[in-house]
Amino acid sequence: MKVKRYKNGNITIQRITPMKELSLEEQNLLVAIAWHVPDMELFGEQGCAGNYDMYQYFYNAYTDKKYMVLLSEQEKFEQGKVIKLYAQDMTDEDNIELMVNQI
């Protein structure tokens, strides 16, 4: 996987290895993000993004930001396209949830 961090906190991930050579777990975008982006972990629960898509948040301890990944990005990931993760500031509610889950 090719991972790049930007000064503004954004992150990109791209699959450069053919899908056939990846483990079944790594073929999933969410697992690839959790495994290959340092300090990245699942955050919160999956949610509905409109009528046709779902999302999952990740938290990155290095940037102290959260990132929303649409599950529809899986198709782009399989094609080897760059997936952009946009940094979002943590809200007070997010920080409370993070503290509660770490206890």
ROTOR-10100 format. One record per atom (N, C-alpha, C): residue number from 1; residue in three letters; atom name; x, y, z. Coordinates in Angstrom, 3 decimals, padded with zeros to 6 digits. Example, Ala and Ser with C-alpha at 12.3 -4.5 7.8 and 13.67 -1.06 7.14 Angstrom:
BEGIN
n | res | atom | X | Y | Z
1 | ALA | N | 013.190 | -005.690 | 007.800
1 | ALA | CA | 012.300 | -004.500 | 007.800
1 | ALA | C | 013.200 | -003.300 | 007.800
2 | SER | N | 012.850 | -002.250 | 007.080
2 | SER | CA | 013.670 | -001.060 | 007.140
2 | SER | C | 012.900 | 000.030 | 007.870
//
This chain:
BEGIN
n | res | atom | X | Y | Z
1 | MET | N | 000.839 | -001.175 | 000.000
1 | MET | CA | 000.000 | 000.000 | 000.000
1 | MET | C | 000.882 | 001.236 | 000.000
2 | LYS | N | 000.401 | 002.233 | -000.678
2 | LYS | CA | 001.094 | 003.516 | -000.714
2 | LYS | C | 000.278 | 004.505 | 000.113
3 | VAL | N | 000.869 | 005.009 | 001.193
3 | VAL | CA | 000.193 | 005.943 | 002.089
3 | VAL | C | 000.957 | 007.250 | 002.090
4 | LYS | N | 000.228 | 008.357 | 001.971
4 | LYS | CA | 000.859 | 009.672 | 001.986
4 | LYS | C | 000.085 | 010.591 | 002.928
5 | ARG | N | 000.834 | 011.297 | 003.779
5 | ARG | CA | 000.244 | 012.276 | 004.697
5 | ARG | C | 000.501 | 013.678 | 004.166
6 | TYR | N | -000.462 | 014.553 | 004.401
6 | TYR | CA | -000.320 | 015.951 | 003.989
6 | TYR | C | -000.280 | 016.843 | 005.224
7 | LYS | N | 000.279 | 018.030 | 005.063
7 | LYS | CA | 000.430 | 018.954 | 006.188
7 | LYS | C | -000.903 | 019.343 | 006.813
8 | ASN | N | -001.964 | 019.390 | 006.025
8 | ASN | CA | -003.275 | 019.774 | 006.549
8 | ASN | C | -003.989 | 018.626 | 007.258
9 | GLY | N | -003.349 | 017.461 | 007.374
9 | GLY | CA | -003.930 | 016.318 | 008.065
9 | GLY | C | -004.569 | 015.292 | 007.152
10 | ASN | N | -004.789 | 015.632 | 005.896
10 | ASN | CA | -005.386 | 014.677 | 004.957
10 | ASN | C | -004.415 | 013.529 | 004.693
11 | ILE | N | -004.975 | 012.395 | 004.325
11 | ILE | CA | -004.192 | 011.188 | 004.059
11 | ILE | C | -004.714 | 010.550 | 002.782
12 | THR | N | -003.821 | 010.006 | 001.974
12 | THR | CA | -004.254 | 009.213 | 000.820
12 | THR | C | -003.694 | 007.801 | 000.966
13 | ILE | N | -004.446 | 006.847 | 000.458
13 | ILE | CA | -004.004 | 005.453 | 000.442
13 | ILE | C | -004.311 | 004.890 | -000.942
14 | GLN | N | -003.381 | 004.120 | -001.462
14 | GLN | CA | -003.563 | 003.521 | -002.787
14 | GLN | C | -003.026 | 002.103 | -002.769
15 | ARG | N | -003.789 | 001.217 | -003.349
15 | ARG | CA | -003.349 | -000.172 | -003.483
15 | ARG | C | -002.419 | -000.252 | -004.680
16 | ILE | N | -001.193 | -000.706 | -004.469
16 | ILE | CA | -000.255 | -000.848 | -005.584
16 | ILE | C | 000.049 | -002.314 | -005.879
17 | THR | N | -000.343 | -003.190 | -004.972
17 | THR | CA | -000.165 | -004.626 | -005.148
17 | THR | C | -001.416 | -005.188 | -005.819
18 | PRO | N | -001.258 | -006.091 | -006.797
18 | PRO | CA | -002.446 | -006.689 | -007.414
18 | PRO | C | -003.346 | -007.364 | -006.374
19 | MET | N | -004.644 | -007.268 | -006.564
19 | MET | CA | -005.609 | -007.821 | -005.606
19 | MET | C | -005.362 | -009.305 | -005.328
20 | LYS | N | -004.939 | -010.049 | -006.322
20 | LYS | CA | -004.714 | -011.490 | -006.151
20 | LYS | C | -003.615 | -011.786 | -005.142
21 | GLU | N | -002.662 | -010.858 | -004.972
21 | GLU | CA | -001.540 | -011.073 | -004.068
21 | GLU | C | -001.833 | -010.623 | -002.637
22 | LEU | N | -002.963 | -009.979 | -002.415
22 | LEU | CA | -003.320 | -009.506 | -001.079
22 | LEU | C | -004.103 | -010.572 | -000.326
23 | SER | N | -003.995 | -010.552 | 000.994
23 | SER | CA | -004.822 | -011.445 | 001.799
23 | SER | C | -006.278 | -010.995 | 001.667
24 | LEU | N | -007.187 | -011.863 | 002.027
24 | LEU | CA | -008.609 | -011.510 | 001.938
24 | LEU | C | -008.922 | -010.274 | 002.780
25 | GLU | N | -008.267 | -010.154 | 003.926
25 | GLU | CA | -008.504 | -009.005 | 004.792
25 | GLU | C | -008.038 | -007.714 | 004.132
26 | GLU | N | -006.861 | -007.738 | 003.515
26 | GLU | CA | -006.300 | -006.534 | 002.895
26 | GLU | C | -007.083 | -006.093 | 001.655
27 | GLN | N | -007.883 | -006.971 | 001.099
27 | GLN | CA | -008.689 | -006.601 | -000.056
27 | GLN | C | -009.857 | -005.697 | 000.338
28 | ASN | N | -010.109 | -005.576 | 001.638
28 | ASN | CA | -011.165 | -004.705 | 002.152
28 | ASN | C | -010.551 | -003.351 | 002.479
29 | LEU | N | -011.136 | -002.280 | 001.978
29 | LEU | CA | -010.607 | -000.933 | 002.175
29 | LEU | C | -010.471 | -000.570 | 003.641
30 | LEU | N | -011.495 | -000.855 | 004.440
30 | LEU | CA | -011.449 | -000.483 | 005.851
30 | LEU | C | -010.328 | -001.194 | 006.593
31 | VAL | N | -010.115 | -002.457 | 006.300
31 | VAL | CA | -009.031 | -003.206 | 006.930
31 | VAL | C | -007.684 | -002.675 | 006.456
32 | ALA | N | -007.566 | -002.372 | 005.166
32 | ALA | CA | -006.315 | -001.831 | 004.628
32 | ALA | C | -005.953 | -000.513 | 005.311
33 | ILE | N | -006.945 | 000.338 | 005.558
33 | ILE | CA | -006.682 | 001.606 | 006.245
33 | ILE | C | -006.206 | 001.339 | 007.664
34 | ALA | N | -006.897 | 000.463 | 008.373
34 | ALA | CA | -006.534 | 000.168 | 009.757
34 | ALA | C | -005.143 | -000.455 | 009.862
35 | TRP | N | -004.765 | -001.281 | 008.906
35 | TRP | CA | -003.479 | -001.958 | 008.957
35 | TRP | C | -002.317 | -001.127 | 008.447
36 | HIS | N | -002.537 | -000.289 | 007.445
36 | HIS | CA | -001.422 | 000.358 | 006.754
36 | HIS | C | -001.242 | 001.844 | 007.036
37 | VAL | N | -002.220 | 002.493 | 007.646
37 | VAL | CA | -002.056 | 003.895 | 008.022
37 | VAL | C | -001.689 | 003.914 | 009.506
38 | PRO | N | -000.478 | 004.346 | 009.841
38 | PRO | CA | -000.044 | 004.319 | 011.242
38 | PRO | C | -000.979 | 005.128 | 012.146
39 | ASP | N | -001.220 | 004.600 | 013.340
39 | ASP | CA | -002.027 | 005.236 | 014.386
39 | ASP | C | -003.496 | 005.394 | 014.001
40 | MET | N | -003.988 | 004.625 | 013.051
40 | MET | CA | -005.382 | 004.730 | 012.615
40 | MET | C | -006.196 | 003.609 | 013.259
41 | GLU | N | -007.364 | 003.960 | 013.795
41 | GLU | CA | -008.233 | 002.954 | 014.395
41 | GLU | C | -009.697 | 003.290 | 014.101
42 | LEU | N | -010.523 | 002.251 | 014.117
42 | LEU | CA | -011.950 | 002.464 | 013.910
42 | LEU | C | -012.486 | 003.352 | 015.019
43 | PHE | N | -013.436 | 004.222 | 014.665
43 | PHE | CA | -013.991 | 005.159 | 015.628
43 | PHE | C | -015.501 | 005.221 | 015.440
44 | GLY | N | -016.239 | 004.917 | 016.485
44 | GLY | CA | -017.692 | 004.968 | 016.389
44 | GLY | C | -018.247 | 003.794 | 015.607
45 | GLU | N | -019.494 | 003.927 | 015.244
45 | GLU | CA | -020.187 | 002.871 | 014.510
45 | GLU | C | -020.425 | 003.293 | 013.067
46 | GLN | N | -020.729 | 002.317 | 012.239
46 | GLN | CA | -021.081 | 002.643 | 010.858
46 | GLN | C | -022.382 | 003.419 | 010.845
47 | GLY | N | -022.526 | 004.271 | 009.837
47 | GLY | CA | -023.737 | 005.059 | 009.711
47 | GLY | C | -024.204 | 005.099 | 008.276
48 | CYS | N | -025.374 | 005.659 | 008.075
48 | CYS | CA | -025.968 | 005.765 | 006.757
48 | CYS | C | -025.674 | 007.143 | 006.171
49 | ALA | N | -025.126 | 007.165 | 004.982
49 | ALA | CA | -024.829 | 008.421 | 004.281
49 | ALA | C | -025.812 | 008.544 | 003.122
50 | GLY | N | -026.978 | 009.068 | 003.398
50 | GLY | CA | -027.996 | 009.164 | 002.364
50 | GLY | C | -028.688 | 007.832 | 002.165
51 | ASN | N | -029.341 | 007.690 | 001.028
51 | ASN | CA | -030.113 | 006.479 | 000.759
51 | ASN | C | -029.286 | 005.340 | 000.177
52 | TYR | N | -028.075 | 005.635 | -000.300
52 | TYR | CA | -027.364 | 004.628 | -001.080
52 | TYR | C | -025.983 | 004.264 | -000.557
53 | ASP | N | -025.575 | 004.798 | 000.561
53 | ASP | CA | -024.206 | 004.541 | 000.992
53 | ASP | C | -024.113 | 004.461 | 002.509
54 | MET | N | -023.030 | 003.871 | 002.964
54 | MET | CA | -022.720 | 003.758 | 004.392
54 | MET | C | -021.345 | 004.375 | 004.609
55 | TYR | N | -021.080 | 004.759 | 005.855
55 | TYR | CA | -019.768 | 005.317 | 006.173
55 | TYR | C | -019.237 | 004.711 | 007.464
56 | GLN | N | -017.934 | 004.827 | 007.631
56 | GLN | CA | -017.253 | 004.415 | 008.848
56 | GLN | C | -016.243 | 005.499 | 009.197
57 | TYR | N | -016.221 | 005.920 | 010.454
57 | TYR | CA | -015.222 | 006.881 | 010.900
57 | TYR | C | -013.982 | 006.164 | 011.400
58 | PHE | N | -012.831 | 006.801 | 011.199
58 | PHE | CA | -011.566 | 006.374 | 011.767
58 | PHE | C | -011.013 | 007.525 | 012.586
59 | TYR | N | -010.215 | 007.200 | 013.594
59 | TYR | CA | -009.522 | 008.214 | 014.387
59 | TYR | C | -008.029 | 007.981 | 014.233
60 | ASN | N | -007.282 | 009.067 | 014.054
60 | ASN | CA | -005.833 | 008.976 | 013.942
60 | ASN | C | -005.205 | 009.715 | 015.110
61 | ALA | N | -004.477 | 008.985 | 015.948
61 | ALA | CA | -003.868 | 009.575 | 017.144
61 | ALA | C | -002.745 | 010.538 | 016.782
62 | TYR | N | -002.071 | 010.314 | 015.670
62 | TYR | CA | -000.972 | 011.185 | 015.258
62 | TYR | C | -001.476 | 012.589 | 014.909
63 | THR | N | -002.589 | 012.668 | 014.195
63 | THR | CA | -003.133 | 013.964 | 013.777
63 | THR | C | -004.210 | 014.481 | 014.734
64 | ASP | N | -004.726 | 013.602 | 015.613
64 | ASP | CA | -005.849 | 013.907 | 016.499
64 | ASP | C | -007.051 | 014.397 | 015.686
65 | LYS | N | -007.288 | 013.748 | 014.556
65 | LYS | CA | -008.405 | 014.071 | 013.669
65 | LYS | C | -009.207 | 012.800 | 013.407
66 | LYS | N | -010.436 | 012.997 | 012.917
66 | LYS | CA | -011.235 | 011.850 | 012.487
66 | LYS | C | -011.406 | 011.918 | 010.976
67 | TYR | N | -011.654 | 010.764 | 010.399
67 | TYR | CA | -011.773 | 010.626 | 008.948
67 | TYR | C | -012.991 | 009.779 | 008.643
68 | MET | N | -013.817 | 010.222 | 007.703
68 | MET | CA | -014.992 | 009.464 | 007.299
68 | MET | C | -014.689 | 008.766 | 005.975
69 | VAL | N | -014.911 | 007.476 | 005.948
69 | VAL | CA | -014.685 | 006.684 | 004.741
69 | VAL | C | -016.028 | 006.147 | 004.272
70 | LEU | N | -016.378 | 006.446 | 003.032
70 | LEU | CA | -017.603 | 005.892 | 002.444
70 | LEU | C | -017.316 | 004.478 | 001.971
71 | LEU | N | -018.230 | 003.563 | 002.257
71 | LEU | CA | -018.019 | 002.177 | 001.855
71 | LEU | C | -018.047 | 002.008 | 000.338
72 | SER | N | -018.624 | 002.959 | -000.372
72 | SER | CA | -018.634 | 002.897 | -001.839
72 | SER | C | -017.237 | 003.119 | -002.424
73 | GLU | N | -016.297 | 003.600 | -001.608
73 | GLU | CA | -014.922 | 003.797 | -002.065
73 | GLU | C | -014.212 | 002.464 | -002.320
74 | GLN | N | -014.802 | 001.362 | -001.853
74 | GLN | CA | -014.216 | 000.030 | -002.047
74 | GLN | C | -013.958 | -000.251 | -003.524
75 | GLU | N | -014.885 | 000.143 | -004.383
75 | GLU | CA | -014.737 | -000.111 | -005.822
75 | GLU | C | -013.516 | 000.622 | -006.384
76 | LYS | N | -013.325 | 001.874 | -005.996
76 | LYS | CA | -012.150 | 002.633 | -006.439
76 | LYS | C | -010.872 | 001.986 | -005.927
77 | PHE | N | -010.915 | 001.525 | -004.674
77 | PHE | CA | -009.756 | 000.867 | -004.068
77 | PHE | C | -009.380 | -000.382 | -004.861
78 | GLU | N | -010.365 | -001.170 | -005.247
78 | GLU | CA | -010.118 | -002.387 | -006.022
78 | GLU | C | -009.515 | -002.067 | -007.387
79 | GLN | N | -009.852 | -000.907 | -007.951
79 | GLN | CA | -009.313 | -000.497 | -009.250
79 | GLN | C | -007.919 | 000.105 | -009.127
80 | GLY | N | -007.431 | 000.274 | -007.901
80 | GLY | CA | -006.101 | 000.832 | -007.700
80 | GLY | C | -006.062 | 002.347 | -007.697
81 | LYS | N | -007.213 | 002.988 | -007.586
81 | LYS | CA | -007.257 | 004.449 | -007.561
81 | LYS | C | -006.921 | 004.963 | -006.159
82 | VAL | N | -006.504 | 006.215 | -006.085
82 | VAL | CA | -006.159 | 006.843 | -004.814
82 | VAL | C | -007.428 | 007.135 | -004.025
83 | ILE | N | -007.425 | 006.762 | -002.762
83 | ILE | CA | -008.533 | 007.052 | -001.854
83 | ILE | C | -008.084 | 008.194 | -000.951
84 | LYS | N | -008.867 | 009.270 | -000.918
84 | LYS | CA | -008.528 | 010.450 | -000.124
84 | LYS | C | -009.316 | 010.433 | 001.181
85 | LEU | N | -008.598 | 010.582 | 002.274
85 | LEU | CA | -009.210 | 010.671 | 003.589
85 | LEU | C | -009.045 | 012.102 | 004.071
86 | TYR | N | -010.160 | 012.797 | 004.223
86 | TYR | CA | -010.122 | 014.206 | 004.613
86 | TYR | C | -010.221 | 014.335 | 006.124
87 | ALA | N | -009.279 | 015.083 | 006.704
87 | ALA | CA | -009.224 | 015.278 | 008.148
87 | ALA | C | -010.373 | 016.154 | 008.612
88 | GLN | N | -011.010 | 015.745 | 009.697
88 | GLN | CA | -012.079 | 016.515 | 010.317
88 | GLN | C | -011.712 | 016.744 | 011.779
89 | ASP | N | -011.972 | 017.931 | 012.276
89 | ASP | CA | -011.698 | 018.219 | 013.676
89 | ASP | C | -012.610 | 017.391 | 014.567
90 | MET | N | -012.082 | 017.019 | 015.711
90 | MET | CA | -012.860 | 016.280 | 016.701
90 | MET | C | -013.767 | 017.251 | 017.442
91 | THR | N | -015.010 | 016.843 | 017.674
91 | THR | CA | -015.941 | 017.655 | 018.460
91 | THR | C | -015.798 | 017.264 | 019.933
92 | ASP | N | -016.432 | 018.009 | 020.804
92 | ASP | CA | -016.416 | 017.660 | 022.228
92 | ASP | C | -017.034 | 016.283 | 022.456
93 | GLU | N | -018.107 | 015.990 | 021.740
93 | GLU | CA | -018.749 | 014.674 | 021.851
93 | GLU | C | -017.811 | 013.553 | 021.394
94 | ASP | N | -017.052 | 013.808 | 020.329
94 | ASP | CA | -016.088 | 012.817 | 019.840
94 | ASP | C | -015.019 | 012.549 | 020.889
95 | ASN | N | -014.520 | 013.605 | 021.516
95 | ASN | CA | -013.480 | 013.445 | 022.534
95 | ASN | C | -013.987 | 012.664 | 023.737
96 | ILE | N | -015.240 | 012.899 | 024.117
96 | ILE | CA | -015.829 | 012.139 | 025.224
96 | ILE | C | -015.941 | 010.668 | 024.848
97 | GLU | N | -016.424 | 010.393 | 023.631
97 | GLU | CA | -016.545 | 009.003 | 023.166
97 | GLU | C | -015.181 | 008.321 | 023.128
98 | LEU | N | -014.171 | 009.048 | 022.700
98 | LEU | CA | -012.822 | 008.489 | 022.647
98 | LEU | C | -012.320 | 008.148 | 024.045
99 | MET | N | -012.549 | 009.027 | 025.004
99 | MET | CA | -012.109 | 008.764 | 026.388
99 | MET | C | -012.879 | 007.589 | 026.999
100 | VAL | N | -014.173 | 007.511 | 026.764
100 | VAL | CA | -014.991 | 006.430 | 027.326
100 | VAL | C | -014.543 | 005.081 | 026.762
101 | ASN | N | -014.261 | 005.028 | 025.467
101 | ASN | CA | -013.871 | 003.768 | 024.834
101 | ASN | C | -012.468 | 003.329 | 025.207
102 | GLN | N | -011.631 | 004.202 | 025.701
102 | GLN | CA | -010.264 | 003.824 | 026.062
102 | GLN | C | -010.159 | 003.334 | 027.502
103 | ILE | N | -011.224 | 003.489 | 028.270
103 | ILE | CA | -011.187 | 003.056 | 029.675
103 | ILE | C | -011.393 | 001.570 | 029.758
//
